[in-house]
Amino acid sequence: MLRGIDTPVRYIRNRVFTEVAKIGFKEDTTSLKDDMEMIPYKIVNDDTEKYRESTYRSRAIVRERVRLAMGLSLRPEDQPTPLTAGVEASNISEKYYEPPLMQVIPSACDACQEGGYEVSNMCRGCLAHPCMQVCPKEAISMVDGKSYIDQSKCIKCGKCKSACPYDAIAKKERPCAAACGVNAIVSDKHGRAYIDSDKCVSCGMCMVNCPFGAISDKSQIFQLAHALTDGEEVIAEIAPAFVGQFGEKITPRNIKAALQELGFSEVYEVALGADIGAIAEAHHYVDKVVTGELPFLLTSCCPSWAMLAKKYFPEMIDQISQELTPMVATARTIKQEHADAKVVFIGPCAAKKLEASRRTVRSDVDFVITYEELQAMFDAKNIDMTKYEAESSFHDATGAGRRYGYAGGVAESIEKCINEYYPDVQVNIEHAEGLAECKKTLALAKAGKMNGCLIEGMGCPGGCIAGAGTNIPVAKAKKLLNTYVNNSSTPIPSKELEKIELK
């Protein structure tokens, strides 16, 4: 996984987001089209590092990145279309995300081979040649003293690789496909990657794992900068996985002050909504599962997990929690006090962009951006976070709500609430992380193997701290978030939160 490594892919993405944010922050939009046309030339020119074999190909790819960063779709390959086509529809502060969210930039894709095994130059031509002995199809022979795999006979079972004492047989995998737990990556007629939107649940793991940066998601960074510049009341709600994402020494006070410098009027913790959800889920489990009304309960805070359950196991929809997700619960809390304000969810998750586009959520959450995109907005305004510190930190949430940021944390927080407020109830917890494991868990639940359980699912391996929009390695993020959780002044929310009416 490439997350947390400062690769050229991350650098180029940051440059594109930063330049798009800059034109979003401009008060005069009459030069918008010219500004867009200039971005590829700013990022790719004679003075910049050459990342591809051709300057013209690099610029072509950046042009598509600019469109996605503006919230537009990629241009068709089979007809001439200006870079700025459709930009009038994006030059507003009310634009919602339109599927498909994840898109492959064809000119950036290297058309990696989909699968198979190949003998590398590590082969020693050993006397035992166990690879030949274990092959069930006699697809391996010795050619010029080295093992050779006849691809027409190979069934890709992998036994040869397992048997080789020198690890000389490589498994060829398309990185994006290997990272996709729902097999949504297919090939187009040219052998390039293509995302099957009927299967995709928009977790973004393909985007994170493509070493060519050929997969990207749409952004609202331009529209948000537009809204902040127009002087509208814009309030941020920031997910608990923010800890460490902008630098290990950056404190919540630094982040809060920097967001206010960017133009946000107030900042709330999404962990507040998680607290509300933890209490509600605890009550839901006791009221529905313990009584036998439901066989089990699936959490709903991860949109990729919820989308996976609905797409692949539609008969289990009734078992998905109907409680508000932390993003929506926090947004509704904000709008009860600031009815005319625009609310921005800032988090690690790409799939939240589509959750906010649902008809039932649109009136609650106006924008969704990731930590990666927020960093670019700070860069566009030359905001050094170390130079800003708010008078107070975040005091909206408890350790339970903040724990939602890592895999297993949701179930753990709900369990703690049940143990505290329903001490006579035996709670059974299961959790899955990564879409492949989530599918297995749902299959077991469907087969009746998890009756009586509270089942947490996280689409990204590691949970929210491993989301597609994060900036640092997962292990580091987990350690820093744990510290933040443990330093919380209150461990779990009050039971009175279950009485809050937000629906």
C-alpha positions as CSV (number, residue, x, y, z in Angstrom):
1,M,0.0,0.0,0.0
2,L,1.4,3.4,-1.1
3,R,-0.3,5.4,1.6
4,G,1.9,7.7,3.6
5,I,4.8,7.6,1.1
6,D,5.6,10.9,-0.6
7,T,5.5,9.5,-4.1
8,P,5.4,11.5,-7.3
9,V,1.7,10.5,-7.6
10,R,0.9,12.2,-4.3
11,Y,2.9,15.2,-5.3
12,I,1.0,15.6,-8.6
13,R,-2.3,15.1,-6.9
14,N,-1.5,17.8,-4.4
15,R,-0.4,20.2,-7.1
16,V,-3.6,19.7,-9.0
17,F,-5.8,20.1,-5.9
18,T,-3.8,23.2,-4.8
19,E,-4.1,24.9,-8.2
20,V,-7.8,24.1,-8.5
21,A,-8.3,25.5,-4.9
22,K,-6.4,28.7,-5.9
23,I,-8.8,29.4,-8.7
24,G,-11.7,28.6,-6.4
25,F,-10.5,31.2,-4.0
26,K,-10.4,33.9,-6.6
27,E,-13.2,36.4,-6.3
28,D,-13.2,37.2,-10.0
29,T,-14.3,34.1,-12.0
30,T,-14.2,35.7,-15.4
31,S,-10.9,34.1,-16.2
32,L,-11.9,30.6,-15.0
33,K,-11.5,28.8,-18.3
34,D,-8.1,30.4,-18.9
35,D,-7.0,29.5,-15.4
36,M,-8.0,25.9,-15.9
37,E,-6.1,25.8,-19.2
38,M,-3.0,27.1,-17.5
39,I,-2.8,24.4,-14.8
40,P,-1.3,21.6,-16.9
41,Y,1.4,24.0,-18.1
42,K,2.2,25.1,-14.5
43,I,2.6,21.6,-13.3
44,V,4.3,20.1,-16.4
45,N,7.0,22.3,-18.1
46,D,10.7,22.3,-18.9
47,D,11.6,23.1,-15.3
48,T,9.6,20.3,-13.7
49,E,10.8,16.7,-13.1
50,K,9.9,14.3,-16.0
51,Y,7.7,11.5,-14.6
52,R,6.7,10.1,-18.0
53,E,8.3,9.5,-21.3
54,S,6.4,12.4,-22.9
55,T,5.6,16.0,-21.7
56,Y,2.5,15.9,-23.8
57,R,1.2,12.7,-22.2
58,S,1.9,14.1,-18.8
59,R,-0.1,17.2,-19.6
60,A,-2.9,15.2,-21.1
61,I,-3.2,13.2,-17.8
62,V,-3.0,16.4,-15.7
63,R,-5.9,17.8,-17.8
64,E,-8.1,14.9,-16.8
65,R,-7.0,15.3,-13.2
66,V,-8.1,18.9,-13.3
67,R,-11.5,18.0,-14.6
68,L,-12.0,15.4,-11.8
69,A,-10.8,18.0,-9.2
70,M,-13.4,20.4,-10.5
71,G,-16.1,17.8,-10.0
72,L,-16.4,17.1,-13.7
73,S,-16.2,13.7,-15.5
74,L,-13.4,12.6,-17.8
75,R,-13.7,13.6,-21.4
76,P,-14.7,10.9,-24.0
77,E,-11.7,9.4,-25.9
78,D,-13.5,9.2,-29.2
79,Q,-14.5,12.8,-29.8
80,P,-12.8,16.2,-29.4
81,T,-13.9,17.8,-26.1
82,P,-12.4,21.0,-24.6
83,L,-10.9,20.8,-21.2
84,T,-13.4,23.3,-19.9
85,A,-16.5,21.6,-21.3
86,G,-19.3,21.7,-18.7
87,V,-17.4,23.9,-16.3
88,E,-20.3,26.3,-16.1
89,A,-22.2,23.6,-14.2
90,S,-19.3,23.3,-11.7
91,N,-18.9,27.1,-11.2
92,I,-21.3,27.0,-8.3
93,S,-21.2,26.3,-4.6
94,E,-24.1,23.8,-4.5
95,K,-22.8,21.1,-6.9
96,Y,-23.1,17.5,-5.6
97,Y,-21.0,14.5,-6.5
98,E,-22.3,12.6,-9.5
99,P,-21.5,8.9,-9.9
100,P,-19.2,7.3,-10.9
101,L,-17.0,8.7,-8.2
102,M,-13.9,6.6,-9.0
103,Q,-12.6,6.8,-12.5
104,V,-9.7,5.4,-14.4
105,I,-7.8,8.0,-16.5
106,P,-7.2,5.9,-19.7
107,S,-4.0,7.8,-20.8
108,A,-2.5,7.2,-17.3
109,C,-3.2,3.5,-17.1
110,D,-0.2,1.2,-17.9
111,A,-2.5,-1.7,-18.8
112,C,-0.9,-4.0,-16.2
113,Q,-1.4,-7.7,-16.8
114,E,-4.4,-9.1,-15.0
115,G,-2.8,-12.2,-13.5
116,G,-0.6,-15.2,-13.9
117,Y,2.8,-16.5,-12.9
118,E,6.2,-15.9,-14.5
119,V,9.7,-17.2,-13.8
120,S,12.0,-14.4,-12.9
121,N,15.8,-14.2,-13.3
122,M,16.1,-15.4,-9.7
123,C,15.7,-19.0,-11.0
124,R,18.8,-21.1,-10.3
125,G,17.8,-24.0,-12.4
126,C,18.1,-26.2,-9.4
127,L,18.3,-30.0,-9.5
128,A,15.1,-30.6,-7.6
129,H,13.0,-28.2,-9.7
130,P,10.0,-28.7,-7.4
131,C,8.0,-26.2,-9.5
132,M,7.8,-28.8,-12.3
133,Q,6.9,-31.6,-9.9
134,V,3.9,-29.8,-8.2
135,C,2.4,-28.4,-11.4
136,P,-0.9,-30.3,-12.0
137,K,-0.9,-29.4,-15.8
138,E,2.7,-30.1,-16.7
139,A,3.0,-26.5,-17.7
140,I,6.6,-26.1,-16.5
141,S,9.6,-27.3,-18.4
142,M,13.3,-26.6,-18.3
143,V,14.5,-24.2,-21.1
144,D,18.2,-23.3,-21.3
145,G,18.7,-24.5,-17.8
146,K,15.9,-22.4,-16.3
147,S,12.2,-23.1,-15.5
148,Y,9.7,-21.9,-18.1
149,I,5.9,-21.7,-17.7
150,D,3.8,-22.4,-20.8
151,Q,1.0,-19.8,-20.3
152,S,-1.3,-21.8,-22.6
153,K,-1.3,-24.7,-20.1
154,C,-1.0,-22.7,-16.8
155,I,-4.2,-22.6,-14.7
156,K,-2.8,-20.0,-12.3
157,C,-3.1,-22.2,-9.2
158,G,0.2,-20.8,-7.7
159,K,1.6,-24.2,-6.6
160,C,4.8,-23.5,-8.4
161,K,5.4,-20.3,-6.6
162,S,4.7,-21.9,-3.2
163,A,7.2,-24.7,-4.0
164,C,10.1,-22.6,-5.2
165,P,12.8,-22.3,-2.6
166,Y,14.2,-19.2,-4.2
167,D,11.0,-17.3,-4.6
168,A,11.9,-17.1,-8.2
169,I,8.3,-17.3,-9.5
170,A,6.4,-14.0,-9.5
171,K,2.7,-13.6,-9.3
172,K,1.6,-11.0,-11.7
173,E,-1.3,-8.9,-10.4
174,R,-2.8,-5.7,-11.4
175,P,-2.4,-3.7,-8.1
176,C,-5.8,-2.0,-8.4
177,A,-7.6,-5.3,-8.9
178,A,-5.7,-7.0,-6.1
179,A,-6.8,-4.2,-3.7
180,C,-10.5,-4.4,-4.8
181,G,-12.4,-6.7,-2.5
182,V,-15.5,-6.8,-4.8
183,N,-13.7,-7.6,-8.1
184,A,-14.9,-4.4,-9.7
185,I,-11.8,-3.9,-11.8
186,V,-12.1,-5.3,-15.3
187,S,-10.3,-4.6,-18.6
188,D,-11.4,-2.4,-21.5
189,K,-10.7,-3.5,-25.1
190,H,-7.2,-2.1,-24.9
191,G,-6.3,-4.0,-21.8
192,R,-6.5,-1.0,-19.5
193,A,-8.2,-1.0,-16.2
194,Y,-11.9,-0.1,-16.1
195,I,-14.2,0.1,-13.0
196,D,-17.5,-1.8,-13.2
197,S,-19.8,0.7,-11.4
198,D,-22.4,-2.0,-10.8
199,K,-19.9,-3.7,-8.5
200,C,-17.9,-0.8,-7.1
201,V,-18.7,0.5,-3.6
202,S,-16.4,3.6,-3.9
203,C,-14.0,2.7,-1.1
204,G,-11.0,4.1,-3.1
205,M,-8.6,1.3,-2.4
206,C,-7.9,0.9,-6.1
207,M,-6.9,4.6,-6.3
208,V,-4.6,4.3,-3.3
209,N,-2.8,1.2,-4.7
210,C,-2.3,2.2,-8.3
211,P,1.4,3.0,-8.7
212,F,0.7,5.0,-11.9
213,G,-1.8,7.3,-10.4
214,A,-4.3,6.3,-13.1
215,I,-7.3,6.2,-10.8
216,S,-8.8,9.3,-9.2
217,D,-12.0,10.5,-7.6
218,K,-14.0,13.6,-8.1
219,S,-13.6,16.5,-5.8
220,Q,-15.6,19.5,-4.4
221,I,-12.5,21.4,-3.5
222,F,-13.3,24.2,-6.1
223,Q,-16.9,24.6,-5.0
224,L,-15.9,24.7,-1.4
225,A,-13.3,27.4,-2.0
226,H,-15.9,29.3,-3.9
227,A,-18.3,29.2,-1.0
228,L,-15.7,30.3,1.5
229,T,-14.7,33.2,-0.7
230,D,-18.3,34.3,-1.1
231,G,-18.5,34.9,2.6
232,E,-21.2,32.3,3.3
233,E,-21.5,30.8,6.8
234,V,-19.6,27.5,6.4
235,I,-19.1,25.1,9.3
236,A,-16.6,22.2,9.3
237,E,-17.2,18.9,10.9
238,I,-14.0,16.9,11.1
239,A,-13.8,13.1,11.5
240,P,-11.7,11.7,14.4
241,A,-9.1,10.1,12.1
242,F,-7.7,13.6,11.6
243,V,-5.1,13.0,14.4
244,G,-1.6,13.1,12.9
245,Q,-2.9,13.6,9.3
246,F,-1.3,17.1,9.0
247,G,1.8,16.5,11.0
248,E,2.6,14.5,14.1
249,K,3.0,17.7,16.2
250,I,-0.1,19.5,14.8
251,T,-2.6,19.6,17.7
252,P,-6.4,19.9,17.5
253,R,-6.0,23.6,18.4
254,N,-3.7,24.1,15.4
255,I,-6.2,22.4,13.1
256,K,-9.2,24.3,14.5
257,A,-7.5,27.7,14.1
258,A,-6.2,26.9,10.7
259,L,-9.7,26.0,9.5
260,Q,-11.0,29.3,10.9
261,E,-8.2,31.1,9.0
262,L,-9.4,29.3,5.9
263,G,-12.8,30.8,6.4
264,F,-14.8,28.3,8.4
265,S,-17.0,30.0,11.0
266,E,-17.0,27.0,13.4
267,V,-15.5,23.5,13.8
268,Y,-17.2,20.5,15.3
269,E,-16.0,16.9,15.9
270,V,-17.8,14.2,13.9
271,A,-17.1,12.1,17.0
272,L,-20.1,14.0,18.5
273,G,-22.3,12.2,16.0
274,A,-20.5,8.9,16.7
275,D,-21.3,9.3,20.4
276,I,-25.0,9.8,19.5
277,G,-24.7,6.7,17.2
278,A,-23.0,4.6,19.9
279,I,-25.8,5.1,22.4
280,A,-28.5,4.6,19.7
281,E,-26.8,1.4,18.4
282,A,-26.5,0.1,22.0
283,H,-30.2,0.6,22.6
284,H,-31.0,-0.8,19.1
285,Y,-29.0,-4.0,19.8
286,V,-30.7,-4.5,23.2
287,D,-34.2,-3.7,21.9
288,K,-34.0,-5.7,18.6
289,V,-31.3,-8.4,18.7
290,V,-31.4,-9.4,22.4
291,T,-35.2,-9.8,22.2
292,G,-34.8,-11.9,19.0
293,E,-36.7,-9.5,16.8
294,L,-33.6,-9.3,14.6
295,P,-31.0,-12.2,14.2
296,F,-28.1,-9.7,14.2
297,L,-27.3,-6.0,13.7
298,L,-25.0,-4.5,11.1
299,T,-23.4,-1.1,11.8
300,S,-24.0,1.5,9.1
301,C,-21.4,4.2,9.7
302,C,-19.1,3.0,6.9
303,P,-20.8,3.8,3.5
304,S,-18.8,1.2,1.5
305,W,-19.7,-1.5,4.0
306,A,-23.4,-0.5,3.9
307,M,-23.3,-0.3,0.1
308,L,-21.7,-3.7,-0.1
309,A,-24.4,-5.2,2.1
310,K,-27.2,-3.6,0.0
311,K,-25.7,-4.6,-3.4
312,Y,-24.5,-8.1,-2.6
313,F,-26.9,-9.2,0.2
314,P,-30.1,-7.3,-0.4
315,E,-32.1,-9.7,1.7
316,M,-30.2,-8.4,4.7
317,I,-31.2,-4.7,4.4
318,D,-33.5,-5.0,7.5
319,Q,-30.4,-6.0,9.6
320,I,-28.5,-2.8,8.6
321,S,-28.8,-0.2,11.4
322,Q,-31.2,2.6,10.6
323,E,-29.4,5.0,13.0
324,L,-27.9,8.1,11.5
325,T,-24.2,7.9,10.5
326,P,-21.8,10.1,12.6
327,M,-21.5,12.4,9.6
328,V,-25.2,13.0,9.3
329,A,-25.9,13.1,13.0
330,T,-23.3,15.8,13.5
331,A,-24.5,17.8,10.5
332,R,-28.1,17.7,11.8
333,T,-26.9,18.8,15.2
334,I,-25.1,21.7,13.6
335,K,-28.1,22.7,11.4
336,Q,-30.4,22.8,14.5
337,E,-28.3,25.7,15.7
338,H,-27.2,27.1,12.3
339,A,-30.1,26.5,9.9
340,D,-28.7,28.6,7.1
341,A,-25.1,27.4,7.3
342,K,-23.4,25.1,4.9
343,V,-21.8,22.1,6.5
344,V,-18.6,20.5,5.3
345,F,-17.6,17.0,6.2
346,I,-13.8,16.7,6.4
347,G,-12.6,13.1,6.7
348,P,-10.5,10.2,5.4
349,C,-13.3,8.6,3.3
350,A,-14.0,8.8,-0.4
351,A,-17.3,6.9,-0.2
352,K,-18.7,9.6,2.1
353,K,-18.8,11.8,-1.0
354,L,-21.6,9.6,-2.4
355,E,-23.3,9.2,0.9
356,A,-23.7,13.0,1.1
357,S,-25.2,13.0,-2.4
358,R,-28.2,10.9,-1.3
359,R,-31.5,12.7,-1.4
360,T,-32.1,12.1,2.3
361,V,-28.7,13.6,3.2
362,R,-28.2,16.5,0.7
363,S,-30.0,19.0,3.0
364,D,-27.7,18.0,5.9
365,V,-24.2,17.9,4.3
366,D,-23.3,20.4,1.6
367,F,-19.6,19.4,0.9
368,V,-17.3,16.5,1.5
369,I,-13.6,16.8,1.2
370,T,-10.8,14.5,2.4
371,Y,-7.7,15.3,4.5
372,E,-5.6,15.1,1.3
373,E,-7.8,17.8,-0.3
374,L,-7.9,19.9,2.9
375,Q,-4.1,19.9,2.9
376,A,-4.1,21.3,-0.6
377,M,-6.5,24.1,0.4
378,F,-4.1,25.0,3.2
379,D,-1.3,25.0,0.6
380,A,-3.3,27.2,-1.7
381,K,-3.7,29.8,1.0
382,N,-0.1,29.4,2.3
383,I,-1.4,28.5,5.7
384,D,1.3,27.2,8.0
385,M,-0.7,25.3,10.7
386,T,2.1,25.6,13.3
387,K,1.5,29.4,13.3
388,Y,-2.2,29.2,14.3
389,E,-3.6,28.0,17.6
390,A,-7.2,28.3,18.8
391,E,-8.1,29.4,22.3
392,S,-9.8,26.0,22.9
393,S,-9.5,22.5,21.6
394,F,-12.3,20.1,20.6
395,H,-14.7,19.3,23.5
396,D,-17.6,17.9,21.5
397,A,-17.1,14.2,22.0
398,T,-16.0,11.4,24.2
399,G,-13.4,8.7,23.8
400,A,-16.1,6.3,22.5
401,G,-17.0,8.6,19.5
402,R,-13.3,9.2,18.7
403,R,-12.6,5.5,18.7
404,Y,-14.8,5.1,15.6
405,G,-11.7,6.1,13.5
406,Y,-10.1,2.7,13.5
407,A,-11.3,-0.8,12.7
408,G,-13.0,-2.5,15.6
409,G,-13.5,0.8,17.3
410,V,-17.1,1.1,16.4
411,A,-18.1,-2.2,17.9
412,E,-15.9,-1.6,20.9
413,S,-17.5,1.7,21.7
414,I,-21.0,0.3,21.4
415,E,-20.0,-2.7,23.6
416,K,-18.7,-0.3,26.3
417,C,-22.0,1.6,26.2
418,I,-24.0,-1.7,26.5
419,N,-21.8,-2.9,29.4
420,E,-22.3,0.5,31.2
421,Y,-26.0,1.1,30.6
422,Y,-27.3,-2.5,30.1
423,P,-25.1,-4.4,32.5
424,D,-27.3,-7.5,32.5
425,V,-27.0,-7.9,28.7
426,Q,-24.5,-10.3,27.1
427,V,-23.2,-8.6,23.9
428,N,-21.5,-10.6,21.1
429,I,-19.2,-8.6,18.9
430,E,-17.8,-9.3,15.4
431,H,-15.9,-7.0,13.1
432,A,-14.5,-7.2,9.6
433,E,-12.2,-4.9,7.7
434,G,-11.5,-4.8,4.0
435,L,-14.2,-5.6,1.5
436,A,-13.1,-9.2,0.9
437,E,-13.3,-9.9,4.6
438,C,-16.6,-8.0,4.8
439,K,-18.1,-10.2,2.1
440,K,-17.1,-13.3,4.0
441,T,-18.6,-12.0,7.2
442,L,-21.9,-11.1,5.5
443,A,-22.0,-14.6,3.9
444,L,-21.6,-16.2,7.3
445,A,-24.3,-14.0,8.8
446,K,-26.6,-14.9,5.9
447,A,-25.9,-18.6,6.7
448,G,-27.0,-18.0,10.3
449,K,-23.5,-18.3,11.8
450,M,-23.6,-14.9,13.5
451,N,-27.0,-14.8,15.1
452,G,-27.0,-12.6,18.2
453,C,-24.1,-10.5,17.1
454,L,-23.4,-6.9,16.6
455,I,-21.3,-6.8,13.4
456,E,-19.1,-3.9,12.5
457,G,-17.8,-3.6,8.9
458,M,-15.1,-1.3,7.6
459,G,-14.5,-1.1,3.8
460,C,-10.9,-0.1,4.3
461,P,-8.4,-2.5,5.9
462,G,-7.6,-0.7,9.2
463,G,-10.8,1.4,9.2
464,C,-11.2,5.1,8.7
465,I,-7.5,5.8,9.4
466,A,-6.8,3.8,6.3
467,G,-9.3,5.7,4.1
468,A,-8.4,6.7,0.5
469,G,-8.1,10.4,1.5
470,T,-5.6,10.0,4.3
471,N,-2.0,11.3,4.4
472,I,0.0,9.1,6.7
473,P,0.8,5.3,7.2
474,V,-2.0,3.4,8.8
475,A,0.1,2.1,11.8
476,K,1.2,5.6,12.7
477,A,-2.3,6.9,12.4
478,K,-3.6,4.1,14.7
479,K,-1.0,4.9,17.4
480,L,-1.7,8.6,17.4
481,L,-5.5,8.1,17.4
482,N,-5.2,5.7,20.3
483,T,-3.4,8.3,22.3
484,Y,-6.1,10.9,21.5
485,V,-8.8,8.5,22.5
486,N,-7.1,7.6,25.8
487,N,-6.6,11.3,26.6
488,S,-10.3,12.1,26.2
489,S,-11.7,13.6,29.4
490,T,-14.9,11.4,29.1
491,P,-14.7,7.8,28.1
492,I,-18.3,7.1,27.0
493,P,-21.3,9.3,26.2
494,S,-24.3,9.9,28.5
495,K,-27.3,7.7,28.0
496,E,-29.4,10.8,27.6
497,L,-28.0,11.2,24.1
498,E,-30.4,8.4,22.9
499,K,-33.3,10.8,23.4
500,I,-32.0,13.4,21.0
501,E,-34.3,13.9,18.1
502,L,-32.4,14.4,14.9
503,K,-34.5,12.6,12.3
